[in-house]
Structures are given as C-alpha cells and as structure tokens.
C-alpha cells in the first residue's frame, strides 16, 4: 500500500490497492463502487477513485 493517503477521512486506497487486498480484479473493485456496494470518492480533475480503508474493511467483514 505504497500510495495510501491520509486525510480527514482516514487512510485512502486506490482501486488497485483495494483489488490486491481483496484478491479481486481492479475492474471488479470499480464495478462494486459503481453499484454502490463499496463507497468511493472521486479525486483530482481526472476523477480517480479513492476508497476509505474503513469502508474496505467493513465490506470485507460483510462479505466473508
């Protein structure tokens, strides 16, 4: 998790980092976000996705 960013929302992860954590393809992580199953935030002008570590851990607990 080299690019994990800290801000007022807590640690933020890229879609790639989340995919590695959950052993999923990055497109699956993005699809989960698009369906509202895994909350994410858009950052920068390009609209990159960032996922809160807390949200990822909650998702992991709920989907074991």
mmCIF file of the N, C-alpha and C atoms, coordinates in Angstrom:
data_MODEL
# 
_entry.id   MODEL 
# 
loop_
_atom_site.group_PDB 
_atom_site.id 
_atom_site.type_symbol 
_atom_site.label_atom_id 
_atom_site.label_alt_id 
_atom_site.label_comp_id 
_atom_site.label_asym_id 
_atom_site.label_entity_id 
_atom_site.label_seq_id 
_atom_site.pdbx_PDB_ins_code 
_atom_site.Cartn_x 
_atom_site.Cartn_y 
_atom_site.Cartn_z 
_atom_site.occupancy 
_atom_site.B_iso_or_equiv 
_atom_site.pdbx_formal_charge 
_atom_site.auth_seq_id 
_atom_site.auth_comp_id 
_atom_site.auth_asym_id 
_atom_site.auth_atom_id 
_atom_site.pdbx_PDB_model_num 
ATOM 1   N N  . UNK A 1 1  ? 0.826   -1.183  0.000   1.00 0.00 ? 1  UNK A N  1 
ATOM 2   C CA . UNK A 1 1  ? 0.000   0.000   0.000   1.00 0.00 ? 1  UNK A CA 1 
ATOM 3   C C  . UNK A 1 1  ? 0.867   1.242   0.000   1.00 0.00 ? 1  UNK A C  1 
ATOM 4   N N  . UNK A 1 2  ? 1.692   1.346   -0.950  1.00 0.00 ? 2  UNK A N  1 
ATOM 5   C CA . UNK A 1 2  ? 2.657   2.436   -1.001  1.00 0.00 ? 2  UNK A CA 1 
ATOM 6   C C  . UNK A 1 2  ? 2.017   3.802   -1.178  1.00 0.00 ? 2  UNK A C  1 
ATOM 7   N N  . UNK A 1 3  ? 0.905   3.878   -1.888  1.00 0.00 ? 3  UNK A N  1 
ATOM 8   C CA . UNK A 1 3  ? 0.332   5.193   -2.151  1.00 0.00 ? 3  UNK A CA 1 
ATOM 9   C C  . UNK A 1 3  ? -0.828  5.546   -1.227  1.00 0.00 ? 3  UNK A C  1 
ATOM 10  N N  . UNK A 1 4  ? -0.980  4.813   -0.122  1.00 0.00 ? 4  UNK A N  1 
ATOM 11  C CA . UNK A 1 4  ? -2.058  5.115   0.804   1.00 0.00 ? 4  UNK A CA 1 
ATOM 12  C C  . UNK A 1 4  ? -1.942  6.564   1.270   1.00 0.00 ? 4  UNK A C  1 
ATOM 13  N N  . UNK A 1 5  ? -3.029  7.288   1.178   1.00 0.00 ? 5  UNK A N  1 
ATOM 14  C CA . UNK A 1 5  ? -3.050  8.708   1.516   1.00 0.00 ? 5  UNK A CA 1 
ATOM 15  C C  . UNK A 1 5  ? -3.868  8.899   2.778   1.00 0.00 ? 5  UNK A C  1 
ATOM 16  N N  . UNK A 1 6  ? -3.374  9.750   3.684   1.00 0.00 ? 6  UNK A N  1 
ATOM 17  C CA . UNK A 1 6  ? -4.117  10.089  4.898   1.00 0.00 ? 6  UNK A CA 1 
ATOM 18  C C  . UNK A 1 6  ? -4.751  11.455  4.703   1.00 0.00 ? 6  UNK A C  1 
ATOM 19  N N  . UNK A 1 7  ? -6.004  11.589  5.084   1.00 0.00 ? 7  UNK A N  1 
ATOM 20  C CA . UNK A 1 7  ? -6.667  12.881  5.103   1.00 0.00 ? 7  UNK A CA 1 
ATOM 21  C C  . UNK A 1 7  ? -7.724  12.853  6.194   1.00 0.00 ? 7  UNK A C  1 
ATOM 22  N N  . UNK A 1 8  ? -8.622  13.827  6.192   1.00 0.00 ? 8  UNK A N  1 
ATOM 23  C CA . UNK A 1 8  ? -9.625  13.889  7.250   1.00 0.00 ? 8  UNK A CA 1 
ATOM 24  C C  . UNK A 1 8  ? -10.593 12.709  7.211   1.00 0.00 ? 8  UNK A C  1 
ATOM 25  N N  . UNK A 1 9  ? -10.641 11.984  6.112   1.00 0.00 ? 9  UNK A N  1 
ATOM 26  C CA . UNK A 1 9  ? -11.489 10.803  6.000   1.00 0.00 ? 9  UNK A CA 1 
ATOM 27  C C  . UNK A 1 9  ? -10.773 9.533   6.438   1.00 0.00 ? 9  UNK A C  1 
ATOM 28  N N  . UNK A 1 10 ? -9.518  9.631   6.777   1.00 0.00 ? 10 UNK A N  1 
ATOM 29  C CA . UNK A 1 10 ? -8.726  8.470   7.144   1.00 0.00 ? 10 UNK A CA 1 
ATOM 30  C C  . UNK A 1 10 ? -7.910  7.991   5.958   1.00 0.00 ? 10 UNK A C  1 
ATOM 31  N N  . UNK A 1 11 ? -7.279  6.836   6.097   1.00 0.00 ? 11 UNK A N  1 
ATOM 32  C CA . UNK A 1 11 ? -6.448  6.308   5.007   1.00 0.00 ? 11 UNK A CA 1 
ATOM 33  C C  . UNK A 1 11 ? -7.285  6.037   3.755   1.00 0.00 ? 11 UNK A C  1 
ATOM 34  N N  . UNK A 1 12 ? -6.755  6.441   2.612   1.00 0.00 ? 12 UNK A N  1 
ATOM 35  C CA . UNK A 1 12 ? -7.441  6.255   1.334   1.00 0.00 ? 12 UNK A CA 1 
ATOM 36  C C  . UNK A 1 12 ? -6.598  5.347   0.441   1.00 0.00 ? 12 UNK A C  1 
ATOM 37  N N  . UNK A 1 13 ? -7.264  4.455   -0.277  1.00 0.00 ? 13 UNK A N  1 
ATOM 38  C CA . UNK A 1 13 ? -6.592  3.482   -1.132  1.00 0.00 ? 13 UNK A CA 1 
ATOM 39  C C  . UNK A 1 13 ? -7.036  3.648   -2.582  1.00 0.00 ? 13 UNK A C  1 
ATOM 40  N N  . UNK A 1 14 ? -6.158  3.295   -3.489  1.00 0.00 ? 14 UNK A N  1 
ATOM 41  C CA . UNK A 1 14 ? -6.524  3.273   -4.906  1.00 0.00 ? 14 UNK A CA 1 
ATOM 42  C C  . UNK A 1 14 ? -7.313  1.990   -5.198  1.00 0.00 ? 14 UNK A C  1 
ATOM 43  N N  . UNK A 1 15 ? -7.952  1.948   -6.357  1.00 0.00 ? 15 UNK A N  1 
ATOM 44  C CA . UNK A 1 15 ? -8.679  0.747   -6.768  1.00 0.00 ? 15 UNK A CA 1 
ATOM 45  C C  . UNK A 1 15 ? -7.725  -0.445  -6.887  1.00 0.00 ? 15 UNK A C  1 
ATOM 46  N N  . UNK A 1 16 ? -6.524  -0.194  -7.342  1.00 0.00 ? 16 UNK A N  1 
ATOM 47  C CA . UNK A 1 16 ? -5.530  -1.264  -7.468  1.00 0.00 ? 16 UNK A CA 1 
ATOM 48  C C  . UNK A 1 16 ? -5.158  -1.827  -6.102  1.00 0.00 ? 16 UNK A C  1 
ATOM 49  N N  . UNK A 1 17 ? -4.964  -0.958  -5.125  1.00 0.00 ? 17 UNK A N  1 
ATOM 50  C CA . UNK A 1 17 ? -4.624  -1.409  -3.775  1.00 0.00 ? 17 UNK A CA 1 
ATOM 51  C C  . UNK A 1 17 ? -5.766  -2.212  -3.160  1.00 0.00 ? 17 UNK A C  1 
ATOM 52  N N  . UNK A 1 18 ? -6.999  -1.756  -3.380  1.00 0.00 ? 18 UNK A N  1 
ATOM 53  C CA . UNK A 1 18 ? -8.161  -2.489  -2.870  1.00 0.00 ? 18 UNK A CA 1 
ATOM 54  C C  . UNK A 1 18 ? -8.247  -3.855  -3.545  1.00 0.00 ? 18 UNK A C  1 
ATOM 55  N N  . UNK A 1 19 ? -8.024  -3.892  -4.843  1.00 0.00 ? 19 UNK A N  1 
ATOM 56  C CA . UNK A 1 19 ? -8.057  -5.158  -5.578  1.00 0.00 ? 19 UNK A CA 1 
ATOM 57  C C  . UNK A 1 19 ? -7.037  -6.146  -5.012  1.00 0.00 ? 19 UNK A C  1 
ATOM 58  N N  . UNK A 1 20 ? -5.850  -5.664  -4.708  1.00 0.00 ? 20 UNK A N  1 
ATOM 59  C CA . UNK A 1 20 ? -4.821  -6.534  -4.130  1.00 0.00 ? 20 UNK A CA 1 
ATOM 60  C C  . UNK A 1 20 ? -5.244  -7.031  -2.752  1.00 0.00 ? 20 UNK A C  1 
ATOM 61  N N  . UNK A 1 21 ? -5.830  -6.147  -1.944  1.00 0.00 ? 21 UNK A N  1 
ATOM 62  C CA . UNK A 1 21 ? -6.276  -6.536  -0.598  1.00 0.00 ? 21 UNK A CA 1 
ATOM 63  C C  . UNK A 1 21 ? -7.353  -7.610  -0.645  1.00 0.00 ? 21 UNK A C  1 
ATOM 64  N N  . UNK A 1 22 ? -8.302  -7.445  -1.574  1.00 0.00 ? 22 UNK A N  1 
ATOM 65  C CA . UNK A 1 22 ? -9.463  -8.332  -1.638  1.00 0.00 ? 22 UNK A CA 1 
ATOM 66  C C  . UNK A 1 22 ? -9.271  -9.504  -2.593  1.00 0.00 ? 22 UNK A C  1 
ATOM 67  N N  . UNK A 1 23 ? -8.115  -9.559  -3.250  1.00 0.00 ? 23 UNK A N  1 
ATOM 68  C CA . UNK A 1 23 ? -7.829  -10.613 -4.236  1.00 0.00 ? 23 UNK A CA 1 
ATOM 69  C C  . UNK A 1 23 ? -8.883  -10.618 -5.344  1.00 0.00 ? 23 UNK A C  1 
ATOM 70  N N  . UNK A 1 24 ? -9.160  -9.414  -5.862  1.00 0.00 ? 24 UNK A N  1 
ATOM 71  C CA . UNK A 1 24 ? -10.104 -9.235  -6.958  1.00 0.00 ? 24 UNK A CA 1 
ATOM 72  C C  . UNK A 1 24 ? -9.413  -8.500  -8.096  1.00 0.00 ? 24 UNK A C  1 
ATOM 73  N N  . UNK A 1 25 ? -10.005 -8.543  -9.267  1.00 0.00 ? 25 UNK A N  1 
ATOM 74  C CA . UNK A 1 25 ? -9.507  -7.746  -10.387 1.00 0.00 ? 25 UNK A CA 1 
ATOM 75  C C  . UNK A 1 25 ? -9.899  -6.294  -10.144 1.00 0.00 ? 25 UNK A C  1 
ATOM 76  N N  . UNK A 1 26 ? -9.085  -5.368  -10.598 1.00 0.00 ? 26 UNK A N  1 
ATOM 77  C CA . UNK A 1 26 ? -9.343  -3.944  -10.388 1.00 0.00 ? 26 UNK A CA 1 
ATOM 78  C C  . UNK A 1 26 ? -10.682 -3.529  -11.005 1.00 0.00 ? 26 UNK A C  1 
ATOM 79  N N  . UNK A 1 27 ? -11.065 -4.121  -12.120 1.00 0.00 ? 27 UNK A N  1 
ATOM 80  C CA . UNK A 1 27 ? -12.359 -3.797  -12.733 1.00 0.00 ? 27 UNK A CA 1 
ATOM 81  C C  . UNK A 1 27 ? -13.525 -4.234  -11.850 1.00 0.00 ? 27 UNK A C  1 
ATOM 82  N N  . UNK A 1 28 ? -13.354 -5.323  -11.122 1.00 0.00 ? 28 UNK A N  1 
ATOM 83  C CA . UNK A 1 28 ? -14.386 -5.777  -10.192 1.00 0.00 ? 28 UNK A CA 1 
ATOM 84  C C  . UNK A 1 28 ? -14.546 -4.774  -9.060  1.00 0.00 ? 28 UNK A C  1 
ATOM 85  N N  . UNK A 1 29 ? -13.446 -4.248  -8.553  1.00 0.00 ? 29 UNK A N  1 
ATOM 86  C CA . UNK A 1 29 ? -13.499 -3.238  -7.495  1.00 0.00 ? 29 UNK A CA 1 
ATOM 87  C C  . UNK A 1 29 ? -14.234 -1.998  -8.004  1.00 0.00 ? 29 UNK A C  1 
ATOM 88  N N  . UNK A 1 30 ? -13.916 -1.565  -9.199  1.00 0.00 ? 30 UNK A N  1 
ATOM 89  C CA . UNK A 1 30 ? -14.591 -0.389  -9.775  1.00 0.00 ? 30 UNK A CA 1 
ATOM 90  C C  . UNK A 1 30 ? -16.081 -0.656  -9.961  1.00 0.00 ? 30 UNK A C  1 
ATOM 91  N N  . UNK A 1 31 ? -16.421 -1.861  -10.387 1.00 0.00 ? 31 UNK A N  1 
ATOM 92  C CA . UNK A 1 31 ? -17.825 -2.231  -10.568 1.00 0.00 ? 31 UNK A CA 1 
ATOM 93  C C  . UNK A 1 31 ? -18.564 -2.227  -9.229  1.00 0.00 ? 31 UNK A C  1 
ATOM 94  N N  . UNK A 1 32 ? -17.919 -2.733  -8.178  1.00 0.00 ? 32 UNK A N  1 
ATOM 95  C CA . UNK A 1 32 ? -18.525 -2.692  -6.844  1.00 0.00 ? 32 UNK A CA 1 
ATOM 96  C C  . UNK A 1 32 ? -18.806 -1.251  -6.428  1.00 0.00 ? 32 UNK A C  1 
ATOM 97  N N  . UNK A 1 33 ? -17.888 -0.364  -6.748  1.00 0.00 ? 33 UNK A N  1 
ATOM 98  C CA . UNK A 1 33 ? -18.091 1.049   -6.458  1.00 0.00 ? 33 UNK A CA 1 
ATOM 99  C C  . UNK A 1 33 ? -19.242 1.628   -7.259  1.00 0.00 ? 33 UNK A C  1 
ATOM 100 N N  . UNK A 1 34 ? -19.296 1.308   -8.538  1.00 0.00 ? 34 UNK A N  1 
ATOM 101 C CA . UNK A 1 34 ? -20.361 1.816   -9.409  1.00 0.00 ? 34 UNK A CA 1 
ATOM 102 C C  . UNK A 1 34 ? -21.739 1.345   -8.951  1.00 0.00 ? 34 UNK A C  1 
ATOM 103 N N  . UNK A 1 35 ? -21.798 0.131   -8.407  1.00 0.00 ? 35 UNK A N  1 
ATOM 104 C CA . UNK A 1 35 ? -23.078 -0.415  -7.932  1.00 0.00 ? 35 UNK A CA 1 
ATOM 105 C C  . UNK A 1 35 ? -23.429 0.066   -6.531  1.00 0.00 ? 35 UNK A C  1 
ATOM 106 N N  . UNK A 1 36 ? -22.530 0.810   -5.900  1.00 0.00 ? 36 UNK A N  1 
ATOM 107 C CA . UNK A 1 36 ? -22.798 1.323   -4.563  1.00 0.00 ? 36 UNK A CA 1 
ATOM 108 C C  . UNK A 1 36 ? -22.497 0.344   -3.446  1.00 0.00 ? 36 UNK A C  1 
ATOM 109 N N  . UNK A 1 37 ? -21.878 -0.773  -3.771  1.00 0.00 ? 37 UNK A N  1 
ATOM 110 C CA . UNK A 1 37 ? -21.563 -1.780  -2.762  1.00 0.00 ? 37 UNK A CA 1 
ATOM 111 C C  . UNK A 1 37 ? -20.291 -1.444  -1.991  1.00 0.00 ? 37 UNK A C  1 
ATOM 112 N N  . UNK A 1 38 ? -19.441 -0.630  -2.583  1.00 0.00 ? 38 UNK A N  1 
ATOM 113 C CA . UNK A 1 38 ? -18.184 -0.226  -1.964  1.00 0.00 ? 38 UNK A CA 1 
ATOM 114 C C  . UNK A 1 38 ? -18.010 1.273   -2.213  1.00 0.00 ? 38 UNK A C  1 
ATOM 115 N N  . UNK A 1 39 ? -18.271 2.089   -1.181  1.00 0.00 ? 39 UNK A N  1 
ATOM 116 C CA . UNK A 1 39 ? -18.214 3.548   -1.369  1.00 0.00 ? 39 UNK A CA 1 
ATOM 117 C C  . UNK A 1 39 ? -16.828 4.019   -1.802  1.00 0.00 ? 39 UNK A C  1 
ATOM 118 N N  . UNK A 1 40 ? -16.819 5.055   -2.631  1.00 0.00 ? 40 UNK A N  1 
ATOM 119 C CA . UNK A 1 40 ? -15.551 5.638   -3.068  1.00 0.00 ? 40 UNK A CA 1 
ATOM 120 C C  . UNK A 1 40 ? -15.718 7.129   -3.259  1.00 0.00 ? 40 UNK A C  1 
ATOM 121 N N  . UNK A 1 41 ? -14.604 7.813   -3.366  1.00 0.00 ? 41 UNK A N  1 
ATOM 122 C CA . UNK A 1 41 ? -14.558 9.258   -3.571  1.00 0.00 ? 41 UNK A CA 1 
ATOM 123 C C  . UNK A 1 41 ? -13.793 9.532   -4.853  1.00 0.00 ? 41 UNK A C  1 
ATOM 124 N N  . UNK A 1 42 ? -14.240 10.531  -5.593  1.00 0.00 ? 42 UNK A N  1 
ATOM 125 C CA . UNK A 1 42 ? -13.523 10.963  -6.795  1.00 0.00 ? 42 UNK A CA 1 
ATOM 126 C C  . UNK A 1 42 ? -12.536 12.047  -6.388  1.00 0.00 ? 42 UNK A C  1 
ATOM 127 N N  . UNK A 1 43 ? -11.314 11.934  -6.858  1.00 0.00 ? 43 UNK A N  1 
ATOM 128 C CA . UNK A 1 43 ? -10.288 12.928  -6.541  1.00 0.00 ? 43 UNK A CA 1 
ATOM 129 C C  . UNK A 1 43 ? -9.650  13.434  -7.829  1.00 0.00 ? 43 UNK A C  1 
ATOM 130 N N  . UNK A 1 44 ? -9.142  14.607  -7.798  1.00 0.00 ? 44 UNK A N  1 
ATOM 131 C CA . UNK A 1 44 ? -8.442  15.288  -8.891  1.00 0.00 ? 44 UNK A CA 1 
ATOM 132 C C  . UNK A 1 44 ? -9.329  15.475  -10.124 1.00 0.00 ? 44 UNK A C  1 
ATOM 133 N N  . UNK A 1 45 ? -8.827  16.198  -11.079 1.00 0.00 ? 45 UNK A N  1 
ATOM 134 C CA . UNK A 1 45 ? -9.591  16.509  -12.295 1.00 0.00 ? 45 UNK A CA 1 
ATOM 135 C C  . UNK A 1 45 ? -9.912  15.270  -13.120 1.00 0.00 ? 45 UNK A C  1 
ATOM 136 N N  . UNK A 1 46 ? -9.038  14.279  -13.058 1.00 0.00 ? 46 UNK A N  1 
ATOM 137 C CA . UNK A 1 46 ? -9.268  13.046  -13.829 1.00 0.00 ? 46 UNK A CA 1 
ATOM 138 C C  . UNK A 1 46 ? -10.397 12.213  -13.244 1.00 0.00 ? 46 UNK A C  1 
ATOM 139 N N  . UNK A 1 47 ? -10.732 12.463  -11.983 1.00 0.00 ? 47 UNK A N  1 
ATOM 140 C CA . UNK A 1 47 ? -11.795 11.698  -11.346 1.00 0.00 ? 47 UNK A CA 1 
ATOM 141 C C  . UNK A 1 47 ? -11.344 10.351  -10.826 1.00 0.00 ? 47 UNK A C  1 
ATOM 142 N N  . UNK A 1 48 ? -10.067 10.252  -10.462 1.00 0.00 ? 48 UNK A N  1 
ATOM 143 C CA . UNK A 1 48 ? -9.558  8.997   -9.901  1.00 0.00 ? 48 UNK A CA 1 
ATOM 144 C C  . UNK A 1 48 ? -10.380 8.603   -8.678  1.00 0.00 ? 48 UNK A C  1 
ATOM 145 N N  . UNK A 1 49 ? -10.516 7.309   -8.454  1.00 0.00 ? 49 UNK A N  1 
ATOM 146 C CA . UNK A 1 49 ? -11.276 6.799   -7.315  1.00 0.00 ? 49 UNK A CA 1 
ATOM 147 C C  . UNK A 1 49 ? -10.343 6.543   -6.144  1.00 0.00 ? 49 UNK A C  1 
ATOM 148 N N  . UNK A 1 50 ? -10.833 6.869   -4.961  1.00 0.00 ? 50 UNK A N  1 
ATOM 149 C CA . UNK A 1 50 ? -10.135 6.519   -3.728  1.00 0.00 ? 50 UNK A CA 1 
ATOM 150 C C  . UNK A 1 50 ? -11.155 5.898   -2.786  1.00 0.00 ? 50 UNK A C  1 
ATOM 151 N N  . UNK A 1 51 ? -10.727 4.850   -2.119  1.00 0.00 ? 51 UNK A N  1 
ATOM 152 C CA . UNK A 1 51 ? -11.584 4.094   -1.218  1.00 0.00 ? 51 UNK A CA 1 
ATOM 153 C C  . UNK A 1 51 ? -11.059 4.247   0.201   1.00 0.00 ? 51 UNK A C  1 
ATOM 154 N N  . UNK A 1 52 ? -11.954 4.523   1.148   1.00 0.00 ? 52 UNK A N  1 
ATOM 155 C CA . UNK A 1 52 ? -11.544 4.625   2.549   1.00 0.00 ? 52 UNK A CA 1 
ATOM 156 C C  . UNK A 1 52 ? -11.206 3.230   3.062   1.00 0.00 ? 52 UNK A C  1 
ATOM 157 N N  . UNK A 1 53 ? -10.119 3.120   3.805   1.00 0.00 ? 53 UNK A N  1 
ATOM 158 C CA . UNK A 1 53 ? -9.719  1.836   4.376   1.00 0.00 ? 53 UNK A CA 1 
ATOM 159 C C  . UNK A 1 53 ? -10.831 1.275   5.252   1.00 0.00 ? 53 UNK A C  1 
ATOM 160 N N  . UNK A 1 54 ? -11.484 2.129   6.045   1.00 0.00 ? 54 UNK A N  1 
ATOM 161 C CA . UNK A 1 54 ? -12.580 1.671   6.907   1.00 0.00 ? 54 UNK A CA 1 
ATOM 162 C C  . UNK A 1 54 ? -13.714 1.054   6.089   1.00 0.00 ? 54 UNK A C  1 
ATOM 163 N N  . UNK A 1 55 ? -14.044 1.665   4.955   1.00 0.00 ? 55 UNK A N  1 
ATOM 164 C CA . UNK A 1 55 ? -15.109 1.130   4.098   1.00 0.00 ? 55 UNK A CA 1 
ATOM 165 C C  . UNK A 1 55 ? -14.712 -0.217  3.501   1.00 0.00 ? 55 UNK A C  1 
ATOM 166 N N  . UNK A 1 56 ? -13.458 -0.351  3.131   1.00 0.00 ? 56 UNK A N  1 
ATOM 167 C CA . UNK A 1 56 ? -12.972 -1.618  2.571   1.00 0.00 ? 56 UNK A CA 1 
ATOM 168 C C  . UNK A 1 56 ? -13.028 -2.713  3.632   1.00 0.00 ? 56 UNK A C  1 
ATOM 169 N N  . UNK A 1 57 ? -12.613 -2.387  4.854   1.00 0.00 ? 57 UNK A N  1 
ATOM 170 C CA . UNK A 1 57 ? -12.635 -3.380  5.934   1.00 0.00 ? 57 UNK A CA 1 
ATOM 171 C C  . UNK A 1 57 ? -14.073 -3.782  6.270   1.00 0.00 ? 57 UNK A C  1 
ATOM 172 N N  . UNK A 1 58 ? -14.995 -2.817  6.272   1.00 0.00 ? 58 UNK A N  1 
ATOM 173 C CA . UNK A 1 58 ? -16.408 -3.116  6.513   1.00 0.00 ? 58 UNK A CA 1 
ATOM 174 C C  . UNK A 1 58 ? -16.947 -4.026  5.420   1.00 0.00 ? 58 UNK A C  1 
ATOM 175 N N  . UNK A 1 59 ? -16.629 -3.720  4.174   1.00 0.00 ? 59 UNK A N  1 
ATOM 176 C CA . UNK A 1 59 ? -17.049 -4.551  3.050   1.00 0.00 ? 59 UNK A CA 1 
ATOM 177 C C  . UNK A 1 59 ? -16.520 -5.974  3.213   1.00 0.00 ? 59 UNK A C  1 
ATOM 178 N N  . UNK A 1 60 ? -15.275 -6.085  3.601   1.00 0.00 ? 60 UNK A N  1 
ATOM 179 C CA . UNK A 1 60 ? -14.648 -7.392  3.780   1.00 0.00 ? 60 UNK A CA 1 
ATOM 180 C C  . UNK A 1 60 ? -15.363 -8.193  4.867   1.00 0.00 ? 60 UNK A C  1 
ATOM 181 N N  . UNK A 1 61 ? -15.697 -7.546  5.984   1.00 0.00 ? 61 UNK A N  1 
ATOM 182 C CA . UNK A 1 61 ? -16.389 -8.228  7.083   1.00 0.00 ? 61 UNK A CA 1 
ATOM 183 C C  . UNK A 1 61 ? -17.791 -8.681  6.665   1.00 0.00 ? 61 UNK A C  1 
ATOM 184 N N  . UNK A 1 62 ? -18.485 -7.857  5.896   1.00 0.00 ? 62 UNK A N  1 
ATOM 185 C CA . UNK A 1 62 ? -19.860 -8.163  5.500   1.00 0.00 ? 62 UNK A CA 1 
ATOM 186 C C  . UNK A 1 62 ? -19.933 -9.210  4.397   1.00 0.00 ? 62 UNK A C  1 
ATOM 187 N N  . UNK A 1 63 ? -18.849 -9.427  3.698   1.00 0.00 ? 63 UNK A N  1 
ATOM 188 C CA . UNK A 1 63 ? -18.868 -10.327 2.541   1.00 0.00 ? 63 UNK A CA 1 
ATOM 189 C C  . UNK A 1 63 ? -17.902 -11.488 2.674   1.00 0.00 ? 63 UNK A C  1 
ATOM 190 N N  . UNK A 1 64 ? -17.771 -12.002 3.840   1.00 0.00 ? 64 UNK A N  1 
ATOM 191 C CA . UNK A 1 64 ? -16.896 -13.165 4.052   1.00 0.00 ? 64 UNK A CA 1 
ATOM 192 C C  . UNK A 1 64 ? -17.527 -14.414 3.530   1.00 0.00 ? 64 UNK A C  1 
# 
